[in-house]
Amino acid sequence: MWEPSSAYGERLDSLGLNERQIAAVYYLKKEGSISNPVYQQLNNAKKATATRDLKAMVQTGILRKEGIAGPGVRYSLTYVKKDV
């Protein structure tokens, strides 16, 4: 199982991400993509919170949105560094 390094966590903190978003980045490093319902379950968050968090991560360039709308939309990291 992939274990995040403390240096990686510090870099995520410097991006201004909240704890839910950081948890999603760790999930994405392992799984490759995430949907809104999975984000909600991962963080015990309401749909509006998950939507707002994911949208903010797309707008800052951390995530890319795959799909237009609805249950098929998935999000993935825009850049994954393998040696982190």
Jmol script that loads the backbone (N, CA, C; Angstrom):
load data "model"
ATOM      1  N   MET A   1       0.835  -1.185   0.000  1.00  0.00           N
ATOM      2  CA  MET A   1       0.000   0.000   0.000  1.00  0.00           C
ATOM      3  C   MET A   1       0.878   1.246   0.000  1.00  0.00           C
ATOM      4  N   TRP A   2       0.473   2.250  -0.747  1.00  0.00           N
ATOM      5  CA  TRP A   2       1.229   3.487  -0.847  1.00  0.00           C
ATOM      6  C   TRP A   2       1.094   4.282   0.430  1.00  0.00           C
ATOM      7  N   GLU A   3       2.215   4.720   0.976  1.00  0.00           N
ATOM      8  CA  GLU A   3       2.208   5.545   2.181  1.00  0.00           C
ATOM      9  C   GLU A   3       2.702   6.934   1.826  1.00  0.00           C
ATOM     10  N   PRO A   4       1.923   7.965   2.146  1.00  0.00           N
ATOM     11  CA  PRO A   4       2.357   9.326   1.838  1.00  0.00           C
ATOM     12  C   PRO A   4       3.533   9.739   2.705  1.00  0.00           C
ATOM     13  N   SER A   5       4.486  10.425   2.100  1.00  0.00           N
ATOM     14  CA  SER A   5       5.615  10.931   2.870  1.00  0.00           C
ATOM     15  C   SER A   5       5.201  12.223   3.558  1.00  0.00           C
ATOM     16  N   SER A   6       5.895  12.566   4.632  1.00  0.00           N
ATOM     17  CA  SER A   6       5.560  13.806   5.331  1.00  0.00           C
ATOM     18  C   SER A   6       5.849  15.012   4.447  1.00  0.00           C
ATOM     19  N   ALA A   7       6.869  14.922   3.598  1.00  0.00           N
ATOM     20  CA  ALA A   7       7.176  16.031   2.690  1.00  0.00           C
ATOM     21  C   ALA A   7       6.034  16.232   1.701  1.00  0.00           C
ATOM     22  N   TYR A   8       5.441  15.151   1.232  1.00  0.00           N
ATOM     23  CA  TYR A   8       4.311  15.245   0.306  1.00  0.00           C
ATOM     24  C   TYR A   8       3.131  15.909   0.988  1.00  0.00           C
ATOM     25  N   GLY A   9       2.853  15.524   2.232  1.00  0.00           N
ATOM     26  CA  GLY A   9       1.762  16.129   2.985  1.00  0.00           C
ATOM     27  C   GLY A   9       1.969  17.611   3.205  1.00  0.00           C
ATOM     28  N   GLU A  10       3.211  18.001   3.460  1.00  0.00           N
ATOM     29  CA  GLU A  10       3.518  19.423   3.647  1.00  0.00           C
ATOM     30  C   GLU A  10       3.279  20.200   2.355  1.00  0.00           C
ATOM     31  N   ARG A  11       3.619  19.600   1.212  1.00  0.00           N
ATOM     32  CA  ARG A  11       3.372  20.275  -0.067  1.00  0.00           C
ATOM     33  C   ARG A  11       1.888  20.450  -0.314  1.00  0.00           C
ATOM     34  N   LEU A  12       1.091  19.463   0.052  1.00  0.00           N
ATOM     35  CA  LEU A  12      -0.364  19.584  -0.110  1.00  0.00           C
ATOM     36  C   LEU A  12      -0.905  20.692   0.783  1.00  0.00           C
ATOM     37  N   ASP A  13      -0.396  20.773   2.005  1.00  0.00           N
ATOM     38  CA  ASP A  13      -0.820  21.838   2.908  1.00  0.00           C
ATOM     39  C   ASP A  13      -0.499  23.201   2.313  1.00  0.00           C
ATOM     40  N   SER A  14       0.633  23.308   1.644  1.00  0.00           N
ATOM     41  CA  SER A  14       1.039  24.602   1.088  1.00  0.00           C
ATOM     42  C   SER A  14       0.139  25.035  -0.075  1.00  0.00           C
ATOM     43  N   LEU A  15      -0.623  24.104  -0.633  1.00  0.00           N
ATOM     44  CA  LEU A  15      -1.550  24.438  -1.709  1.00  0.00           C
ATOM     45  C   LEU A  15      -2.867  24.999  -1.174  1.00  0.00           C
ATOM     46  N   GLY A  16      -3.022  24.997   0.123  1.00  0.00           N
ATOM     47  CA  GLY A  16      -4.242  25.521   0.720  1.00  0.00           C
ATOM     48  C   GLY A  16      -5.409  24.550   0.688  1.00  0.00           C
ATOM     49  N   LEU A  17      -5.119  23.272   0.563  1.00  0.00           N
ATOM     50  CA  LEU A  17      -6.187  22.276   0.531  1.00  0.00           C
ATOM     51  C   LEU A  17      -6.703  21.991   1.935  1.00  0.00           C
ATOM     52  N   ASN A  18      -7.991  21.716   2.041  1.00  0.00           N
ATOM     53  CA  ASN A  18      -8.540  21.326   3.336  1.00  0.00           C
ATOM     54  C   ASN A  18      -8.314  19.823   3.551  1.00  0.00           C
ATOM     55  N   GLU A  19      -8.652  19.340   4.730  1.00  0.00           N
ATOM     56  CA  GLU A  19      -8.397  17.930   5.066  1.00  0.00           C
ATOM     57  C   GLU A  19      -9.121  16.970   4.137  1.00  0.00           C
ATOM     58  N   ARG A  20     -10.336  17.313   3.728  1.00  0.00           N
ATOM     59  CA  ARG A  20     -11.091  16.454   2.803  1.00  0.00           C
ATOM     60  C   ARG A  20     -10.374  16.351   1.464  1.00  0.00           C
ATOM     61  N   GLN A  21      -9.910  17.485   0.964  1.00  0.00           N
ATOM     62  CA  GLN A  21      -9.224  17.507  -0.328  1.00  0.00           C
ATOM     63  C   GLN A  21      -7.906  16.741  -0.262  1.00  0.00           C
ATOM     64  N   ILE A  22      -7.190  16.859   0.839  1.00  0.00           N
ATOM     65  CA  ILE A  22      -5.939  16.117   1.008  1.00  0.00           C
ATOM     66  C   ILE A  22      -6.219  14.619   1.027  1.00  0.00           C
ATOM     67  N   ALA A  23      -7.273  14.212   1.724  1.00  0.00           N
ATOM     68  CA  ALA A  23      -7.648  12.791   1.738  1.00  0.00           C
ATOM     69  C   ALA A  23      -7.961  12.305   0.326  1.00  0.00           C
ATOM     70  N   ALA A  24      -8.617  13.153  -0.461  1.00  0.00           N
ATOM     71  CA  ALA A  24      -8.944  12.786  -1.839  1.00  0.00           C
ATOM     72  C   ALA A  24      -7.684  12.631  -2.685  1.00  0.00           C
ATOM     73  N   VAL A  25      -6.697  13.492  -2.485  1.00  0.00           N
ATOM     74  CA  VAL A  25      -5.446  13.381  -3.241  1.00  0.00           C
ATOM     75  C   VAL A  25      -4.755  12.057  -2.912  1.00  0.00           C
ATOM     76  N   TYR A  26      -4.706  11.675  -1.644  1.00  0.00           N
ATOM     77  CA  TYR A  26      -4.127  10.384  -1.267  1.00  0.00           C
ATOM     78  C   TYR A  26      -4.898   9.243  -1.927  1.00  0.00           C
ATOM     79  N   TYR A  27      -6.212   9.335  -1.923  1.00  0.00           N
ATOM     80  CA  TYR A  27      -7.054   8.329  -2.569  1.00  0.00           C
ATOM     81  C   TYR A  27      -6.735   8.256  -4.062  1.00  0.00           C
ATOM     82  N   LEU A  28      -6.624   9.408  -4.690  1.00  0.00           N
ATOM     83  CA  LEU A  28      -6.352   9.466  -6.127  1.00  0.00           C
ATOM     84  C   LEU A  28      -4.978   8.892  -6.471  1.00  0.00           C
ATOM     85  N   LYS A  29      -3.994   9.103  -5.622  1.00  0.00           N
ATOM     86  CA  LYS A  29      -2.668   8.537  -5.859  1.00  0.00           C
ATOM     87  C   LYS A  29      -2.735   7.015  -5.900  1.00  0.00           C
ATOM     88  N   LYS A  30      -3.632   6.454  -5.110  1.00  0.00           N
ATOM     89  CA  LYS A  30      -3.766   4.997  -5.047  1.00  0.00           C
ATOM     90  C   LYS A  30      -4.705   4.456  -6.116  1.00  0.00           C
ATOM     91  N   GLU A  31      -5.853   5.116  -6.301  1.00  0.00           N
ATOM     92  CA  GLU A  31      -6.916   4.580  -7.153  1.00  0.00           C
ATOM     93  C   GLU A  31      -6.958   5.147  -8.569  1.00  0.00           C
ATOM     94  N   GLY A  32      -6.417   6.345  -8.769  1.00  0.00           N
ATOM     95  CA  GLY A  32      -6.378   6.917 -10.110  1.00  0.00           C
ATOM     96  C   GLY A  32      -7.480   7.905 -10.437  1.00  0.00           C
ATOM     97  N   SER A  33      -8.691   7.662  -9.935  1.00  0.00           N
ATOM     98  CA  SER A  33      -9.786   8.606 -10.176  1.00  0.00           C
ATOM     99  C   SER A  33     -10.787   8.507  -9.031  1.00  0.00           C
ATOM    100  N   ILE A  34     -11.647   9.527  -8.959  1.00  0.00           N
ATOM    101  CA  ILE A  34     -12.651   9.577  -7.902  1.00  0.00           C
ATOM    102  C   ILE A  34     -13.919  10.213  -8.467  1.00  0.00           C
ATOM    103  N   SER A  35     -15.058   9.777  -7.973  1.00  0.00           N
ATOM    104  CA  SER A  35     -16.333  10.374  -8.352  1.00  0.00           C
ATOM    105  C   SER A  35     -16.853  11.180  -7.168  1.00  0.00           C
ATOM    106  N   ASN A  36     -17.859  11.994  -7.410  1.00  0.00           N
ATOM    107  CA  ASN A  36     -18.455  12.774  -6.333  1.00  0.00           C
ATOM    108  C   ASN A  36     -19.008  11.862  -5.230  1.00  0.00           C
ATOM    109  N   PRO A  37     -19.767  10.803  -5.572  1.00  0.00           N
ATOM    110  CA  PRO A  37     -20.272   9.927  -4.506  1.00  0.00           C
ATOM    111  C   PRO A  37     -19.157   9.271  -3.680  1.00  0.00           C
ATOM    112  N   VAL A  38     -18.064   8.893  -4.327  1.00  0.00           N
ATOM    113  CA  VAL A  38     -16.946   8.297  -3.585  1.00  0.00           C
ATOM    114  C   VAL A  38     -16.300   9.346  -2.685  1.00  0.00           C
ATOM    115  N   TYR A  39     -16.151  10.574  -3.188  1.00  0.00           N
ATOM    116  CA  TYR A  39     -15.613  11.674  -2.381  1.00  0.00           C
ATOM    117  C   TYR A  39     -16.488  11.883  -1.144  1.00  0.00           C
ATOM    118  N   GLN A  40     -17.803  11.855  -1.343  1.00  0.00           N
ATOM    119  CA  GLN A  40     -18.734  12.022  -0.228  1.00  0.00           C
ATOM    120  C   GLN A  40     -18.536  10.932   0.826  1.00  0.00           C
ATOM    121  N   GLN A  41     -18.418   9.708   0.372  1.00  0.00           N
ATOM    122  CA  GLN A  41     -18.253   8.574   1.282  1.00  0.00           C
ATOM    123  C   GLN A  41     -16.894   8.629   1.981  1.00  0.00           C
ATOM    124  N   LEU A  42     -15.847   8.931   1.235  1.00  0.00           N
ATOM    125  CA  LEU A  42     -14.492   9.003   1.780  1.00  0.00           C
ATOM    126  C   LEU A  42     -14.409  10.015   2.913  1.00  0.00           C
ATOM    127  N   ASN A  43     -15.101  11.137   2.748  1.00  0.00           N
ATOM    128  CA  ASN A  43     -14.991  12.243   3.694  1.00  0.00           C
ATOM    129  C   ASN A  43     -16.222  12.445   4.568  1.00  0.00           C
ATOM    130  N   ASN A  44     -17.210  11.562   4.451  1.00  0.00           N
ATOM    131  CA  ASN A  44     -18.462  11.725   5.185  1.00  0.00           C
ATOM    132  C   ASN A  44     -19.007  13.143   4.970  1.00  0.00           C
ATOM    133  N   ALA A  45     -19.052  13.538   3.713  1.00  0.00           N
ATOM    134  CA  ALA A  45     -19.445  14.900   3.339  1.00  0.00           C
ATOM    135  C   ALA A  45     -20.769  14.890   2.588  1.00  0.00           C
ATOM    136  N   LYS A  46     -21.449  16.001   2.651  1.00  0.00           N
ATOM    137  CA  LYS A  46     -22.685  16.170   1.882  1.00  0.00           C
ATOM    138  C   LYS A  46     -22.337  16.424   0.414  1.00  0.00           C
ATOM    139  N   LYS A  47     -23.311  16.197  -0.459  1.00  0.00           N
ATOM    140  CA  LYS A  47     -23.093  16.349  -1.898  1.00  0.00           C
ATOM    141  C   LYS A  47     -22.620  17.756  -2.249  1.00  0.00           C
ATOM    142  N   ALA A  48     -23.220  18.781  -1.657  1.00  0.00           N
ATOM    143  CA  ALA A  48     -22.835  20.164  -1.965  1.00  0.00           C
ATOM    144  C   ALA A  48     -21.388  20.444  -1.567  1.00  0.00           C
ATOM    145  N   THR A  49     -20.964  19.894  -0.438  1.00  0.00           N
ATOM    146  CA  THR A  49     -19.580  20.077   0.014  1.00  0.00           C
ATOM    147  C   THR A  49     -18.618  19.386  -0.935  1.00  0.00           C
ATOM    148  N   ALA A  50     -18.938  18.153  -1.319  1.00  0.00           N
ATOM    149  CA  ALA A  50     -18.087  17.412  -2.241  1.00  0.00           C
ATOM    150  C   ALA A  50     -17.983  18.135  -3.580  1.00  0.00           C
ATOM    151  N   THR A  51     -19.107  18.612  -4.090  1.00  0.00           N
ATOM    152  CA  THR A  51     -19.119  19.329  -5.365  1.00  0.00           C
ATOM    153  C   THR A  51     -18.259  20.582  -5.285  1.00  0.00           C
ATOM    154  N   ARG A  52     -18.404  21.336  -4.220  1.00  0.00           N
ATOM    155  CA  ARG A  52     -17.632  22.567  -4.031  1.00  0.00           C
ATOM    156  C   ARG A  52     -16.130  22.268  -3.930  1.00  0.00           C
ATOM    157  N   ASP A  53     -15.757  21.246  -3.160  1.00  0.00           N
ATOM    158  CA  ASP A  53     -14.346  20.890  -3.001  1.00  0.00           C
ATOM    159  C   ASP A  53     -13.736  20.433  -4.326  1.00  0.00           C
ATOM    160  N   LEU A  54     -14.445  19.568  -5.034  1.00  0.00           N
ATOM    161  CA  LEU A  54     -13.926  19.053  -6.306  1.00  0.00           C
ATOM    162  C   LEU A  54     -13.816  20.167  -7.341  1.00  0.00           C
ATOM    163  N   LYS A  55     -14.820  21.029  -7.397  1.00  0.00           N
ATOM    164  CA  LYS A  55     -14.796  22.145  -8.340  1.00  0.00           C
ATOM    165  C   LYS A  55     -13.605  23.065  -8.055  1.00  0.00           C
ATOM    166  N   ALA A  56     -13.335  23.339  -6.792  1.00  0.00           N
ATOM    167  CA  ALA A  56     -12.207  24.190  -6.423  1.00  0.00           C
ATOM    168  C   ALA A  56     -10.879  23.561  -6.851  1.00  0.00           C
ATOM    169  N   MET A  57     -10.779  22.245  -6.726  1.00  0.00           N
ATOM    170  CA  MET A  57      -9.544  21.557  -7.116  1.00  0.00           C
ATOM    171  C   MET A  57      -9.363  21.552  -8.635  1.00  0.00           C
ATOM    172  N   VAL A  58     -10.459  21.510  -9.378  1.00  0.00           N
ATOM    173  CA  VAL A  58     -10.378  21.626 -10.844  1.00  0.00           C
ATOM    174  C   VAL A  58      -9.945  23.038 -11.217  1.00  0.00           C
ATOM    175  N   GLN A  59     -10.544  24.034 -10.578  1.00  0.00           N
ATOM    176  CA  GLN A  59     -10.228  25.431 -10.904  1.00  0.00           C
ATOM    177  C   GLN A  59      -8.782  25.793 -10.593  1.00  0.00           C
ATOM    178  N   THR A  60      -8.188  25.156  -9.590  1.00  0.00           N
ATOM    179  CA  THR A  60      -6.794  25.441  -9.252  1.00  0.00           C
ATOM    180  C   THR A  60      -5.813  24.576 -10.047  1.00  0.00           C
ATOM    181  N   GLY A  61      -6.342  23.662 -10.853  1.00  0.00           N
ATOM    182  CA  GLY A  61      -5.476  22.852 -11.703  1.00  0.00           C
ATOM    183  C   GLY A  61      -4.943  21.585 -11.069  1.00  0.00           C
ATOM    184  N   ILE A  62      -5.437  21.228  -9.892  1.00  0.00           N
ATOM    185  CA  ILE A  62      -4.986  20.007  -9.225  1.00  0.00           C
ATOM    186  C   ILE A  62      -5.650  18.785  -9.845  1.00  0.00           C
ATOM    187  N   LEU A  63      -6.941  18.932 -10.169  1.00  0.00           N
ATOM    188  CA  LEU A  63      -7.694  17.838 -10.779  1.00  0.00           C
ATOM    189  C   LEU A  63      -8.161  18.208 -12.170  1.00  0.00           C
ATOM    190  N   ARG A  64      -8.424  17.188 -12.961  1.00  0.00           N
ATOM    191  CA  ARG A  64      -9.109  17.394 -14.242  1.00  0.00           C
ATOM    192  C   ARG A  64     -10.420  16.619 -14.163  1.00  0.00           C
ATOM    193  N   LYS A  65     -11.450  17.225 -14.731  1.00  0.00           N
ATOM    194  CA  LYS A  65     -12.775  16.625 -14.752  1.00  0.00           C
ATOM    195  C   LYS A  65     -12.916  15.821 -16.032  1.00  0.00           C
ATOM    196  N   GLU A  66     -13.365  14.587 -15.909  1.00  0.00           N
ATOM    197  CA  GLU A  66     -13.563  13.705 -17.054  1.00  0.00           C
ATOM    198  C   GLU A  66     -15.052  13.404 -17.166  1.00  0.00           C
ATOM    199  N   GLY A  67     -15.677  13.936 -18.184  1.00  0.00           N
ATOM    200  CA  GLY A  67     -17.117  13.810 -18.363  1.00  0.00           C
ATOM    201  C   GLY A  67     -17.761  15.177 -18.206  1.00  0.00           C
ATOM    202  N   ILE A  68     -19.020  15.268 -18.594  1.00  0.00           N
ATOM    203  CA  ILE A  68     -19.690  16.564 -18.588  1.00  0.00           C
ATOM    204  C   ILE A  68     -20.548  16.745 -17.344  1.00  0.00           C
ATOM    205  N   ALA A  69     -21.453  15.822 -17.074  1.00  0.00           N
ATOM    206  CA  ALA A  69     -22.334  15.939 -15.915  1.00  0.00           C
ATOM    207  C   ALA A  69     -22.902  14.572 -15.580  1.00  0.00           C
ATOM    208  N   GLY A  70     -23.391  14.445 -14.360  1.00  0.00           N
ATOM    209  CA  GLY A  70     -24.071  13.226 -13.968  1.00  0.00           C
ATOM    210  C   GLY A  70     -23.169  12.194 -13.326  1.00  0.00           C
ATOM    211  N   PRO A  71     -23.691  10.990 -13.193  1.00  0.00           N
ATOM    212  CA  PRO A  71     -22.982   9.948 -12.449  1.00  0.00           C
ATOM    213  C   PRO A  71     -21.704   9.443 -13.111  1.00  0.00           C
ATOM    214  N   GLY A  72     -21.520   9.728 -14.380  1.00  0.00           N
ATOM    215  CA  GLY A  72     -20.317   9.265 -15.066  1.00  0.00           C
ATOM    216  C   GLY A  72     -19.098  10.159 -14.891  1.00  0.00           C
ATOM    217  N   VAL A  73     -19.271  11.310 -14.249  1.00  0.00           N
ATOM    218  CA  VAL A  73     -18.155  12.245 -14.083  1.00  0.00           C
ATOM    219  C   VAL A  73     -17.162  11.681 -13.079  1.00  0.00           C
ATOM    220  N   ARG A  74     -15.888  11.728 -13.473  1.00  0.00           N
ATOM    221  CA  ARG A  74     -14.801  11.296 -12.599  1.00  0.00           C
ATOM    222  C   ARG A  74     -13.753  12.386 -12.599  1.00  0.00           C
ATOM    223  N   TYR A  75     -12.945  12.396 -11.582  1.00  0.00           N
ATOM    224  CA  TYR A  75     -11.879  13.371 -11.439  1.00  0.00           C
ATOM    225  C   TYR A  75     -10.566  12.625 -11.267  1.00  0.00           C
ATOM    226  N   SER A  76      -9.511  13.155 -11.867  1.00  0.00           N
ATOM    227  CA  SER A  76      -8.193  12.557 -11.711  1.00  0.00           C
ATOM    228  C   SER A  76      -7.165  13.668 -11.522  1.00  0.00           C
ATOM    229  N   LEU A  77      -6.029  13.296 -10.983  1.00  0.00           N
ATOM    230  CA  LEU A  77      -4.961  14.260 -10.775  1.00  0.00           C
ATOM    231  C   LEU A  77      -4.415  14.713 -12.122  1.00  0.00           C
ATOM    232  N   THR A  78      -4.089  15.983 -12.229  1.00  0.00           N
ATOM    233  CA  THR A  78      -3.541  16.485 -13.482  1.00  0.00           C
ATOM    234  C   THR A  78      -2.100  16.052 -13.656  1.00  0.00           C
ATOM    235  N   TYR A  79      -1.408  15.808 -12.553  1.00  0.00           N
ATOM    236  CA  TYR A  79      -0.006  15.409 -12.622  1.00  0.00           C
ATOM    237  C   TYR A  79       0.291  14.509 -11.445  1.00  0.00           C
ATOM    238  N   VAL A  80       0.866  13.361 -11.714  1.00  0.00           N
ATOM    239  CA  VAL A  80       1.244  12.437 -10.648  1.00  0.00           C
ATOM    240  C   VAL A  80       2.726  12.168 -10.758  1.00  0.00           C
ATOM    241  N   LYS A  81       3.461  12.557  -9.744  1.00  0.00           N
ATOM    242  CA  LYS A  81       4.901  12.310  -9.689  1.00  0.00           C
ATOM    243  C   LYS A  81       5.109  10.951  -9.045  1.00  0.00           C
ATOM    244  N   LYS A  82       5.769  10.064  -9.731  1.00  0.00           N
ATOM    245  CA  LYS A  82       5.902   8.678  -9.281  1.00  0.00           C
ATOM    246  C   LYS A  82       6.798   8.506  -8.054  1.00  0.00           C
ATOM    247  N   ASP A  83       7.796   9.372  -7.857  1.00  0.00           N
ATOM    248  CA  ASP A  83       8.747   9.152  -6.785  1.00  0.00           C
ATOM    249  C   ASP A  83       8.389   9.892  -5.494  1.00  0.00           C
ATOM    250  N   VAL A  84       7.138  10.245  -5.323  1.00  0.00           N
ATOM    251  CA  VAL A  84       6.722  10.975  -4.112  1.00  0.00           C
ATOM    252  C   VAL A  84       6.352   9.991  -3.031  1.00  0.00           C
TER     253      VAL A  84
END
end "model"
wireframe off; spacefill off
backbone 0.3
color backbone group
